[in-house]
Amino acid sequence: MKKCQQLPQEHKDERLHWARIFMGCDWGKAQLLRVFKKKPIN
């Protein structure tokens, strides 16, 4: 089996930064907004 190339540390740091930002989000509200967005406006 061929080994995969390792991600550079800079890339890992960026992924962690992105994850920390979105960990603080209230995903219940985000889901609720998504439901309303799908409904057609009359």
Phi and psi in degrees as GROMACS dihedral restraints (atoms count N, CA, C in turn):
[ dihedral_restraints ]
;  ai    aj    ak    al  type     phi  dphi    fc
    3     4     5     6     1   -79.4    20    10
    4     5     6     7     1   136.2    20    10
    6     7     8     9     1   -78.8    20    10
    7     8     9    10     1   144.7    20    10
    9    10    11    12     1   -82.1    20    10
   10    11    12    13     1   152.0    20    10
   12    13    14    15     1   -69.9    20    10
   13    14    15    16     1   137.9    20    10
   15    16    17    18     1   -75.9    20    10
   16    17    18    19     1   144.4    20    10
   18    19    20    21     1   -74.1    20    10
   19    20    21    22     1   142.2    20    10
   21    22    23    24     1   -67.6    20    10
   22    23    24    25     1   153.8    20    10
   24    25    26    27     1   -58.3    20    10
   25    26    27    28     1   -36.4    20    10
   27    28    29    30     1   -60.4    20    10
   28    29    30    31     1   -41.4    20    10
   30    31    32    33     1   -65.9    20    10
   31    32    33    34     1   -41.9    20    10
   33    34    35    36     1   -61.7    20    10
   34    35    36    37     1   -42.2    20    10
   36    37    38    39     1   -63.2    20    10
   37    38    39    40     1   -41.0    20    10
   39    40    41    42     1   -63.7    20    10
   40    41    42    43     1   -41.0    20    10
   42    43    44    45     1   -64.1    20    10
   43    44    45    46     1   -41.1    20    10
   45    46    47    48     1   -65.7    20    10
   46    47    48    49     1   -40.4    20    10
   48    49    50    51     1   -60.5    20    10
   49    50    51    52     1   -46.2    20    10
   51    52    53    54     1   -61.3    20    10
   52    53    54    55     1   -43.7    20    10
   54    55    56    57     1   -64.0    20    10
   55    56    57    58     1   -40.2    20    10
   57    58    59    60     1   -64.9    20    10
   58    59    60    61     1   -37.9    20    10
   60    61    62    63     1   -61.3    20    10
   61    62    63    64     1   -47.8    20    10
   63    64    65    66     1   -81.9    20    10
   64    65    66    67     1   -12.9    20    10
   66    67    68    69     1   -66.5    20    10
   67    68    69    70     1   -30.0    20    10
   69    70    71    72     1   -82.5    20    10
   70    71    72    73     1    -6.4    20    10
   72    73    74    75     1   -73.3    20    10
   73    74    75    76     1   147.5    20    10
   75    76    77    78     1   -88.7    20    10
   76    77    78    79     1    95.3    20    10
   78    79    80    81     1   -68.8    20    10
   79    80    81    82     1   -20.5    20    10
   81    82    83    84     1   -63.3    20    10
   82    83    84    85     1   -43.5    20    10
   84    85    86    87     1   -67.5    20    10
   85    86    87    88     1   -39.9    20    10
   87    88    89    90     1   -62.2    20    10
   88    89    90    91     1   -40.5    20    10
   90    91    92    93     1   -66.4    20    10
   91    92    93    94     1   -41.2    20    10
   93    94    95    96     1   -62.2    20    10
   94    95    96    97     1   -44.3    20    10
   96    97    98    99     1   -63.4    20    10
   97    98    99   100     1   -35.4    20    10
   99   100   101   102     1   -65.2    20    10
  100   101   102   103     1   -38.3    20    10
  102   103   104   105     1   -64.2    20    10
  103   104   105   106     1   -46.1    20    10
  105   106   107   108     1   -66.4    20    10
  106   107   108   109     1   -32.6    20    10
  108   109   110   111     1   -66.0    20    10
  109   110   111   112     1   -29.9    20    10
  111   112   113   114     1   -77.5    20    10
  112   113   114   115     1   -20.7    20    10
  114   115   116   117     1   -74.0    20    10
  115   116   117   118     1   138.3    20    10
  117   118   119   120     1   -71.3    20    10
  118   119   120   121     1   146.0    20    10
  120   121   122   123     1   -95.8    20    10
  121   122   123   124     1   125.8    20    10
